[in-house]
Structures are given as C-alpha cells and as structure tokens.
Amino acid sequence: MNIFIGIMITGGTLFVLLAAIGLIRMPDTYLRISVNTKAATLGISLVLGAVAFYFNDLGTTSRTFVIVLFLFLTAPVGAHLIGRASYFIGNKLWYKSKMDDLQGKYQKNSHVLKSQIDDTPEDNIDHTKM
C-alpha cells in the first residue's frame, strides 16, 4: 500500500510540476489557462487521493473526496471565465493559432456574444490586428 501511495504522490507532484512549467512556457493566456487547469487539477487530485489512502479514515477520505469534487467542478468554470474575460478585454491569441471561434461574434460596445457572426464588424473585436 505504501508503494501505491508513493506512486500517487509522485505522479501528482509531477503533474503539478508540469502545470508550473506549462504556465511559464506556453505562449499566450489561453494555452496557459488550459495547461494549468488540466494538469494542476489532476495533480492535486492524485495527491489528495494518496492522502485519503494513507490515513484510511472515513472523515479524511470524505473531506478529500469533497475537495476533489469541488476542484473538478470549479476549475473548469473558473478557467472558462478567466479565458472569456481575457478574450473580451482583447488579449491577443498566439500567432500560430489556427482559428478564432469567437471572431466576429462579440460586440465590444454592447458586450453581447452571439452564436453567429454579426453583420456590424465595426463593433466586433478583431484579435488579429492587436
């Protein structure tokens, strides 16, 4: 059991380390958010799972389960909101980005996000010219 716990903690710390490296190495805000959300969430979940196995107590296990559940529910929502706010304030996409899914769909004057391309381009944010 100690070997399994050690593997989980080592794997969790490696994922957290990869999240930290990705936070430094990724070229734009959106990729940084993606790397940090996925790798850090998995890493922290593995470490907390190892804690639950180590203590083998109902109180500790239930608390770690609730923390992991909270993390899995809030991390994607927080990342989405940070990414959306970054897009709306005009953070540039990485120059090698293939497509901008929101191009022409957000009006900066009225803060309206539409599902189809709007026909008033003067109100839209263009991330290619910033």
Residue pairs with C-beta under 8 A, 6 or more apart in sequence:
1 53
4 53
5 50
5 53
5 54
6 50
8 46
8 47
8 49
8 50
8 53
9 46
9 47
9 50
11 43
11 46
12 42
12 43
12 44
12 45
12 46
12 47
12 48
12 49
12 50
13 43
13 47
14 43
15 39
15 40
15 42
15 43
15 46
16 39
16 40
16 43
16 44
16 47
17 43
18 35
18 39
18 43
19 35
19 36
19 38
19 39
19 40
19 43
22 31
22 32
22 35
22 36
22 39
23 32
23 35
23 36
26 32
26 34
26 35
27 94
27 96
28 91
28 92
28 93
28 94
28 97
29 83
29 86
29 91
30 83
30 86
30 87
30 91
30 93
30 94
31 94
33 79
33 82
33 83
33 86
34 79
36 79
37 75
37 76
37 78
37 79
40 75
41 71
41 72
41 75
44 68
44 71
45 68
45 71
45 72
48 64
48 67
48 68
49 64
49 68
51 60
51 64
52 60
52 61
52 64
52 65
55 61
87 102
87 106
87 125
87 127
88 106
88 108
88 111
88 125
90 108
90 125
90 127
90 130
91 127
92 127
92 130
93 100
93 127
100 127
100 128
102 113
103 117
103 124
103 126
103 127
103 128
104 117
104 118
104 121
104 124
105 113
105 114
105 115
105 116
105 117
105 118
105 124
106 112
106 113
106 114
106 124
106 125
107 113
107 114
107 118
107 120
107 123
107 124
108 123
108 124
108 125
109 123
110 123
118 124
